[in-house]
Amino acid sequence: MVVAAVAAVGLIGSLLLGRWSDDDLERTSWVSGVLSLLVALAALTLAWPRDLFRRQVSSPEQLDLAARQLADLGTARWRRELDVRRVPDPEPIVLRWREEPDGTVVTVDPGATANRLGRLVVLGPAGAGKSVVLTLVTVELLARRAPTGPVPVLIPLAGWRPREEPLPRFVARRLGEDFPALGDADRYGATAVTDLVAQGRVLPLLDGLDEVAGDALPEAIAEINRGYPAGEPLVVSCRAEEYRAAVADALPVRGAEVRRLTGVPPGSAAEHLRIAAPAAHAARWAAVLDELGSEPDGVLAGALATPLMLSLARDTYVTGRRDPGELTDRRRLPSAAAVRRHLLTGFTPAVLEANRRRDGRTWEPESALRWLGFLARHLDTLRTPGYGWWRLADTVGRGPLAVLTAALVLLVLGVPTIGGTWLNFDQAGSRFGSREEALPWVAGADAVFAVVAGMITWLRTGPHLPARIRFTGLGRLLARWAGRGARLGFVVSLPLFVVMGCFLVERLPGDLVIAVLTGVTVAAVMGAPVGALVGAACWAVAATRRPVATIHEVDPAELLQDDQVATLVSSLAVAVLIWPVTAAAFGEYGLALTPYLVVLVMLTAGAHGRYRVAHVWLASRGCLPWRLMTFLADAHEYGVLRRSGAVYEFRHLELTEVLARPARG
């Protein structure tokens, strides 16, 4: 589409600037219109996703390779997540569950669970450790996986709409979003993700069934039973009350064992806090440890009975300067619910204040809370638990983002071009009689490119994933794109040139054969080469960009820089390849279109441009900081966020709700 716009502007501009004679104006206007339409259609078709043209089914060997890659990526991801959540630090929190219906209470053993896993439902209240248990079991299953066995994958159910999307399709979609490296069709084929799910080579561990809309829970359970019938292994986690209400008038997950997580014993909680607290601060924790030991059924023991609340207490008071003794103040905190609210609302301000100055950076707690609140609402809007910078533009919306992109292009291009024409008319405007005559044409060109950028932003749908420069397979890709472009250029231009031939020979019956032959010849001579040129320009984008495994040892800030470099290289490559078209249309002024092409491709071809447009808009309104990536990295280090590769998530759903609440109220 970018190439089509440039070609159309070049051909029409050559008419307006008088490069063709007045005697041939009518005929050349027709030819230019046909060629512009040809290039526009070819570029639009070539720029569309590859799967629209070919659906290269993944071979068995490619599926085996994709399964191994998924297992490797998953192992690295979930082991790192356990470290981020400080599950083993300083000592693992002891978890227990009750086996239903016999009521036997045993210590959670992920290894033993993985060894005899069938179908399992894990229940528990908010913060009971359900996600941690599923993560531990996933890691154990991956460690025990046979080379040809199914790949265990932890799938958050937030954002699933069971009435609209079957569960296997949702699982495949989440795999594609969470592991974009599997979208490399050259390596894994075009259907690797869907085939892995359809062939039962993915073992799903479905986390957070309660995060599906409450009235849709019965349909969600029914869809689980349809998508994964009894006998197929899977794990589901859900809050106990929501699950029991859903199965009261419907079938439960068929053939599944049900285990309910119980609270952390007061003695285990006290021991965990005692080990976590520095020896120099032991006296500050005396009141807390005493109450846990003397009142095992008391308010504080009830409040710290879940791993979430215990870890919040640890991180709030161990890393901060606040006195943990305030947790024993029954006038301020008369109930366990009050203690939990106190920990949820106080955790983020406490760690922000404790880390207010670090390495010369300052984050004001009030501003930081506002930014985190916006991110929490952003995730709620996207119906996803994780924030990737490449999805920030989705919050703005397609329409506003298109307008903002057009405005930014107009600003970036308009100021230097209009200003340069005004100040340096003698050097740059000799084609026109006066400065006043030149300025409308320059402003019009800026406006055309701005409108084209807005239209491209509006029309481009689907995921916009980050990319890196690729240096392999360039020759094969060039041949594929150029060959496809030549074929499409010929097919698209053939009927157009035949019709044009009829007009040019004045539609005489005796000349119809000549008109058809002329159309075929011109289509082969002009349509195919133009299509090949457009295909080569599209190859420049495809060849210099490849999907990134956004969850495998990738730093978000580095990934943003990599995508920026890849987009810049793509834009320069397109500018070089399409230069013959602009040079033919504008002569010595063709080179002046290079900045236009670079800006246009930079803002529309990759994830980086969309992110920059959205970030500038949101930061200017105070919704986000200007140094967003630095702020997110600090929030991750403070423990407010956790990170899975390049994706940030809040520490817990309840914390997300607390941060998003002030703006709702």
N, C-alpha and C positions, 0 to 999 in steps of 0.2 A: 504494500500500500504506500509506503514511503517512496519507493521507486516510481510507482505509478503517478503519484502527485508531482514528483520532480519532472518526469517526462512530459506530463500534461502541461505543467507550467512552462517548461522549456519550449514545447512546440507552439503553444498558443502565444507565448511571449515573443517568439521569433516573428510571428505574424504582426503583432502589435508594434514591434520595434522596426518593422519595415525591411526585414532581411529578404523577403520575397517580393516580387514585382507586383504592382497594382493590377496589371493585365491578367495575372494568374491568381488573383486574390480569391475568387469564388471557388476555383478548383482546388487550390491549396488549402483553403479552409476546410473543404470536405475531407481531403487527405489527412490533414492534421487531426480532425475529429476522429476519423477511423483509427489512426495510429494511437491516439491518446486512449481511446476505448480499448483497443487491443492490449496496450501495455497495462492499463488499469485492471482489466479482467485477468490477465496473466499474473500480474503481481499479487492481486487479491487471492487468486487461487493458490499460488505457490506459497504465499505467506501463511496460509491456513495450516492447522495442525497436520502432521504427516499422516495420522491415522485416517484422515478423511480420504486419502488416496489409496493407501495400502494398509492391510491389516496382517502384518507378518506374524503368524502364529508362532509362539515360542516352541522350540523343539524340546524333546526330553533332556538333552544335554544342557540346554539353556536353563531349563527349570531346575535341574540339579545345581547348577552354578548359582542361580538366584536363591535357592534354599540355603546354600552354604553362606552366601553373602548376608542373607537375612539373619541367620543364626549368629554370625560373627558380629554384625552391627548390634543386634539385640543384646548379646552378652556384654559388650562394652558399655552400651547405654545403661542397662539396668544395674550393673555393678557400680557404675559411677553414680547413679541416682541414690543407691544405698549409702554411698560415702557422703553425698551432698546432704542427705537427711540425717547424717551422723548416727545411723542405726548402730554401728559397732562402737561408737565413741561416746563416752569413755568405756562403757560396758553395754552390751545389748540389753534393752528393756525386756524383761521376762513377760511373755505373752502366754495366756492360757485360753483354751476354748472348751465348750461343753458339747459333747457329742449327743445329738438328738436321734431318737427320742429317749435313750436310756439315761441321759443326764450325767454321764461320766465326764469329769473335768480332768483334762490332761494338758501338759505343757505343749505349746505349738512347736513341732519339729518339722521344718520345711523339707529336710532330706527324706524323712520317713514318708511324708505326704507325697513327695514326688515319686518315690519308689512304687507306691501302690495307688497312683492317681487314676480315678475313673471320672465320675461326674460329681462335682462338689459345689455346694452353696455355702459361702462364708457370710455370716450375719454379724451385726454388732452396731452399737450406737455410733454417732458421729465422733470421729477421732479415736476409735477403738483400735486402729491399726490394720484395718482391712487391706488398704493399699500396700502397706508394708509387707503383710503376709503374702499377698499375691506377687509382689516383686521378688520376695525371697524364694517362693515356690518356682517362679519363672526362671530365676538364675539356676536353681537346682535342676530343673528340667533340662535346661540348655546344657548343663554340665554332663548330664546323663544321656543326652540325645544320641541315638544311633545315626550313622551317616545318612541313611535313607529314611529316617523317621520324620514325623511331623515336627515343624518348628514351633515351639511355644512362643506366643506373642502376647504381651500385655496390651489390651485394647481398652482405653477409657471410653465409657458409653455416653459421656456428655456430648450433646448435639445429635444423638440418634433419634430419629423420628420413625418409630416402628410402623406407623400407619402409612407412611409414604415410601419407606426404604426397607427391603428385606435385609435380614441380618448379614448373610454372606456378602451382599453388595456393600453394606456399610463397613464390614471388616476389610474388604478389598480397598475401599476408598480410603480408610484410615491408614492402611499399609502404604498406599501410594503417597499420601500426604506426609506420613511420618518417616518414610524411607524413600525419598525421591530418587536415590541412586538406582533403585530397581526399575525406574522408568527409562533407563538407557536401552532403547530398542535394539541398537546395534549389538549389544552384548547379551541381553537377556530375552530379546524378542519383544513384540508389542503387547503380549498378553500374559506376561510372567505373573503379575500379581493376581489377576483374576483366575488364572489357571491353578496357581498354588492353592488358593482358597477353594475353588470348585473341586479339585482332586483330593481334598482332605489332607493337604500337606502343611496346613497351619493349624496348630492347637491353640484355640483362643482362650485367654484368661480375661474375662469381661469384668472390668472394674467400675463400680458405681452405677449399678442398675437403678438406684434411687434418684440419680441425676437425670433420668428420663422424666418427662412431664408426668406428674402424679396420676392423672386420669388415664394415661397411656400405659401404665405398668402392666395391667392384665394382658393387653395386646403385645407388649414387649416380651412377656414370658411365653405367650403362645408362639410368637415369632421365633424365640430361642428354640422351642421344641420343634418347630417346623424346619428351621435352618440346620439344627444339629440334633437329630432324633436320639432317643434313648439308645445307649450303647456307644455313642461317639463321645470321647472324653472332652470335658470343658470345665472351667471354673467360673463361677459368678459370685460377685460380692454385692451386698446390698445392706442398707440399714434394716434392722430387724422389724421395726414397726411397719415400715412401708411394704416390706415383703409379705408379712403376715396379712396385712389388709388387702394386698393384691391377690393372694391365693385363697382368700376367704370364700370367694364365689367363682373361682377359676382353678384350673389345674396348676400345680407347682411345676418346677423344672423336673421333668420326668427322669426317674432313675438316679437322682442325685442324693448323696449324703448331705445332711445339713449340720453345720457346726457353728455355734454362736460364741463369739469372743467374749470373755468375761473381763472384769476390771483388773487393773494392775494391783496386786496386793500392797497394802500400806508399807509392809516391811521392805518389799522390793523397791517401791518408790523412794523410801528414805535412803536405802543403800545406794541407789542410782544418784541421788542428789549429793550424798556425802562424798562419793567418789568424784563427781563432776566439780564440786566446789574446791577452789584453791585452798591449801592448808592455811594461808594467812587470813582467809575469810571464814574459817570454820565457825567462829563465834557468831557471825551474822546469821548462820543457818540453824543455830541451836534451837530457837523457838519453833521453827518449822519441823525439824527432826523430832523434837520432843512431842509435839502434838500428833504427828503421824504414829509415833510409838505408843502414846498413852490413849489415843482415841481412834482406834482402827475403824470405827463406824461413824466417825465425826465428819464435820463439814469439809475440812481440808482433805481428808482421805478420800471422800467422795468426789471432790473436785479434781484431784490428781489421779483418779483411777483409770484414765485413758492415756495412752502414749502421747497423744497430741498435747494435752494439757500439761503433762509432766515435762515434755520437751520445751514447751513455751515457758514454763516456770524456770527451767534450767537456763535457757538462753536469755531470758529477760533479766534475771538477777545475777547470773554468773558473769555475763559479759558486761552488764550495765553497772551503774553506781547506786541503784536503788536498793533499799533494805528489804530483803525477802521476809523479814518479820512482819511486814504489813499484811501478808497473807493470813496471819493469825488474828487480825483485828476484827472481832465479830460485830463491832458497832458499824463499821463500814461495809463489811462483807459477811452478812449474817447467814448466808446459805451457800451451798455448793454451786448453785446457778450463778450467784453473785460473784463468786471467785472465778468461775469460768469466763463470765463477761469481762471481769477485770483483766484477766490474762489476755483475752483476745483483743480488747481495745488498747491495752497498754503495751503490748509486745512491740509493735512497729514504732511508736514514738520513742520507746526506751532504747531500742537498738540504733535508731537514727540519731538520737541525742548522744548516745555513747560513742558513736562514730562520726560525730559532726565534723570534726577536722581530721583529715587523713591525707597525707602526701600533698598538702597544700590545697586540697579540694574542700569546699564547704557546701553542704546541702542543708538549707534551712528546713527543719522538721515540718513546718506548716506547708511549705511549697512541695516538699517531698510527699507528704500525705495526699495533697491534691493530685499530684501526678500519678501516684499509685492508685488512687481512686478512679482516675480516668482509665488507667489500664485495666482495672478490674471490670469496669463497665464495658470496655472494649471487648474483653473476653466474653462477657455476657452477651454482647451483640452478635459476636461471631459464633456463639454456642460452642466454644472450644476451650479446653483447660489451658492451652499453651499459647504463648505469644511469640511469633516469629516476625522479625522486622518487615519481611516481605509481604505481610498481610496487614500492615498498618493502613494501607490505602483502602482496604475493604471497609474500614470504619467510616471513611469520608463518603463513600458511595460513588457509583459510576458517573452519574450526572455531574455532581459537584466536582469530582476529580477531573472530568473532561474539561469543565470550565476553567478550573485552576491551572491545568496543564496549558490550555490555550493562552491564558493570561500570562503565565510564566514565559512561554515561548515568545509572545509578543513583547514582553519586557526585555528579555535577554537579547532578542534580535533587533527590536525596534530602536532601543536607545543608541546602540553603536551605529546602526545603518542610517537612521534618520539624522542623527547628530553628525556622522561622518559626511553624509551628503551635503548637509547645510554648511559645515565648516570647510569642506574641501571640494566644493563644486567644480572648481576649475580643473582639478585633476580627475575626478570621478564622474562628472556629469556632462562631459562634452557631447554625448549623444543627444542631449536635450538642449532646447534653446535657452532655458533659464532655470534657476534654482526652483522657482515655483512650479515649473512644469515637471521637474524630476521628482520632487518630493512625493506627489501622489502615487507615482509608480513604485517608488521604494516602499512607501507605507502599505500599498496594496499587496506587494510581494510578502511583506512581513505578516499581513493579515491572512493571506492565503495559507502560509505555513502554520500560523497559529490555529486556524480552523482545521487544517488537516491533522495537526497534532491532537486537537480535541476530539475529532472524529475517530482517529485510531484508538485513543484511550477509551472512548465510549464503546467501540465495536469489539475490542479485545476482551474476551471473557475467559473464564477458566483460571486455573492456578497459575500464578506468576512466580516461578521458583527461582532462587538465586543460581548463578552459574559461575564456572571458572573457565579459563582459556584452555582449549584442548589443542594438542599438537599431533594427534595420531589420526590416521585415516583421512587426511585432508584431500588427497587425490581422489580417493573413492567417493567421498562426499561431493567433490566438485563435479565429477562425471555424472553422478546421480542427479544433482540439482540442475546442472546445465542441460543434460539430456531430457529431463522431465520438462524443463522450461521450453526447450525447442519443440518438443511434441505438442505441448499445450499451446504455444504460440502459433504453431501451424494450424491446429484444429480450431482455435478461437478465431484466428484471422481469416481463415478460408472463406466462410460465408460472407464476411464483411467485405473482403476484397472482390468477391464475385459480384456482390451488389454494386460496389463502387465501379467495377468494370462496366456494368450495364449502363450506369449513368454516363460514364466517360465516352462510351461509343454511341451515345444518344439513343440507346435502347432499340436499335434496328434489329428485326428478326433475323436477318442474315448474319448479323454479327454476334448472335448469342453465344455460339460456340467459341468465338474469339474472346468474348467477355469472360466465359468460364475458364478457358485456358489461361487467360491473363490473370484472373484471380488466383488460380492454383499456382502459377509461376511466381507471382508477387508474394503470395503467402509463404512459399518455400524460400524465396530470396530475402524477404524482409521480415515476415512474421516469425519464422523459426529463429533467425539470428537475434531478433529483439527479445523473443522469449528466452533464448539461451542466456542473453545478457542479464535479464531479470532473474533467471534462475541462479546465475553466478552471484548476483548481489545477495539473494536469499541464502546462498551457500555461505557467504561471508559471515552472516549472522549464525547459521547453524554450525559452521566449522569452528568458530572461535568460542563457542559457548557449549557447555555440557552441564547436565544436572549435577548437583552436589549432594552427597550424603549428609544432610543437615543435622544428623544426630550422632555422627561418628567423629569424635575428637575435633570438632570444628568450633572455633571461637566466633561468636556473632559479629564482632567488630571486624575481624579479619575476613569473614565471609562477605560482609558488606563491601570492603575494599576490593576483594577479588571480583565481585560482580560488577563494581564500578569500572575496574580495568578491562574486564571482558566486554562490557558494553561499549567502552571507548574504542577498543580495538575493532569491534564489529562496526561501529559507526564510521571509523576511518576507512575500513575495508570497503564498505558500501560506497562511500564517497569516491574512492579511487576507481571502483569498478563501473560506477554510473557516470563518471566524468565524461566519457565519449558522447553520451546523450546531451549533457548540458553544454559541452563544448560545441557540438553541432548546432544546437539551438541558439546559443548566446555568444559563440565565438570566444573572444578573449575574456568575456565576462563569465564564462562557464566556471572558472576557478573560484569566482566570488560566491558561488552557491555552496561551496564546501562547508563553511560554517553553518549554513542552514541545515544541511544534511546531518552534520555531527550533532547539533542540538536536537534535531527531530528524532534521530535514532536513540540518542542518549536518554531522552525522556519517555520514549514509547516502546523501545525494543525489549527492555529487561525489567527486572524487579527493582533495580536501583533507582531508576527514574521515577517510578510510581511512588516509591518510598520517600524520595526527596521532596516531591511535590506535596505529599500528605504531611510530612514532617514540618516543612516550612509553614504550612497553613496552621497546623495544630500548635506548634511552638509559638507562633506569633499571637495566638489567642490565649496563651498561658496554660494550655491543657497538658503540655509536655515540656521538658527542659530542652534547651538547644543542644546540650551535650547528652543526648538520650542514651547512646550506647555506653558511655562512661557511667551514667547514673544507674543503668540496669546492671552493669557489672558490679558496682558497689552494693546495690540492693541484694544481689545474689550472695556477695561475700558476707553481708550482714545477716543473712539467713531469712530475709523476708521473701526472697524468691529462690526457687531451685531451678536448675538448668539441665536440660537434656540436649547436649550438643549445642545447637544454635537456637533452641527453643526455650524460652523462659516460662515458668509456671509459678503461681503463688504457692506458698507452703502448704496450704490446705484450703478446701472449698469454704470452710467457715471463715477463714481469714479473708478470703476474697469477698465474701458477703459483707463482712464488717467494714472493709475499706470502701466498698461501693455504696454502702448505706447512706452516708451523709447527703450525697447529692440526690438520692431518691426521696429523702424525707423533706 
